[in-house]
């Protein structure tokens, strides 16, 4: 069974940067379309960045130009580079297949953007 583990979150000031990582238990990240999702209290989980198995990327309007999704196949790791962070980026970030999840949801990693 596929397991995904997110890390890299933390507390950062507005305008700061973070890099999130997602490690897969087996080599699924390169073979599937993957994404990063953001969940904030009271809202549904939202797909903010997607990377297809062929290397194409898509971003939600809210993060376009600030976030970059990438993948290291050798490390079976998916990344999300987050720059120019805003308070509205605050929430728990999860990785999974996108748009169709391929695994149970992990614990996610908390990102808090606050001064």
C-alpha positions in Angstrom: 0.0 0.0 0.0 1.3 3.4 -0.9 2.2 5.7 2.0 3.0 9.4 1.6 4.8 11.5 4.2 4.9 15.3 4.1 7.4 17.5 5.9 8.9 20.9 5.8 6.2 23.1 7.2 6.6 25.7 9.9 6.1 29.2 11.0 7.3 31.9 8.6 6.8 35.6 8.2 4.9 37.1 5.3 7.2 37.3 2.3 9.2 34.3 3.5 9.9 31.0 1.9 9.5 27.3 2.7 10.1 24.1 0.8 7.8 21.2 1.5 8.7 17.6 0.8 6.7 14.5 0.2 8.3 11.0 0.2 6.5 8.0 -1.2 6.8 4.5 0.2 7.2 3.0 -3.2 8.2 4.5 -6.6 4.8 6.0 -7.4 5.6 9.7 -7.6 7.2 9.5 -11.0 4.5 7.3 -12.5 1.5 9.3 -11.4 0.2 12.8 -11.7 0.8 14.2 -8.3 -0.2 17.3 -6.5 -0.1 19.5 -3.3 -3.3 20.2 -1.6 -4.1 22.9 1.0 -6.7 22.5 3.7 -7.8 25.4 5.9 -10.3 25.3 8.7 -13.9 25.1 7.5 -12.9 24.6 3.8 -12.5 21.7 1.5 -9.1 20.5 0.6 -7.9 22.5 -2.4 -5.5 21.4 -5.1 -2.9 24.2 -5.4 -0.2 22.6 -7.6 -0.1 19.6 -9.9 2.8 17.9 -11.7 2.0 15.3 -14.3 4.0 12.2 -14.9 5.2 13.8 -18.2 6.4 16.9 -16.4 3.7 19.4 -17.0 2.7 21.7 -14.2 -0.5 23.5 -13.2 -1.1 25.9 -10.4 -4.1 27.5 -8.8 -4.5 31.2 -9.4 -3.8 31.9 -5.7 -0.3 30.5 -5.9 0.7 31.0 -9.5 4.0 32.7 -9.8 4.9 32.1 -6.2 4.9 28.3 -5.8 6.9 25.7 -7.8 6.2 22.0 -7.8 9.0 19.6 -8.7 10.0 16.0 -8.3 13.2 14.1 -7.7 12.6 10.6 -9.1 15.8 9.2 -7.7 14.7 10.1 -4.2 11.0 9.4 -4.9 10.2 12.8 -3.5 7.8 15.5 -4.5 8.6 19.1 -3.5 6.7 22.4 -3.2 8.9 25.5 -3.2 6.8 28.3 -1.6 8.0 31.9 -2.0 6.5 35.2 -1.2 4.3 33.6 1.3 1.1 35.3 2.4 -1.1 34.8 5.5 -3.8 33.2 3.3 -1.3 30.4 2.5 -1.7 29.2 6.1 -3.0 25.7 6.5 -2.1 22.0 6.3 -0.5 20.9 3.1 -0.9 17.4 1.8 0.5 15.5 -1.2 -1.4 12.9 -3.1 -2.3 11.9 -6.6 -4.0 14.7 -8.5 -6.7 15.0 -9.4 -7.4 11.5 -8.2 -5.8 10.5 -4.9 -3.6 7.3 -5.0 -3.2 6.7 -1.3 -4.7 7.4 2.1 -4.2 10.9 3.2 -1.1 11.4 5.3 -0.8 13.7 8.3 0.2 16.7 6.2 2.5 19.4 7.2 1.4 22.7 8.9 2.4 26.0 7.3 1.7 29.1 9.3 2.4 32.5 7.7 2.2 35.2 10.4 4.2 38.2 11.6 
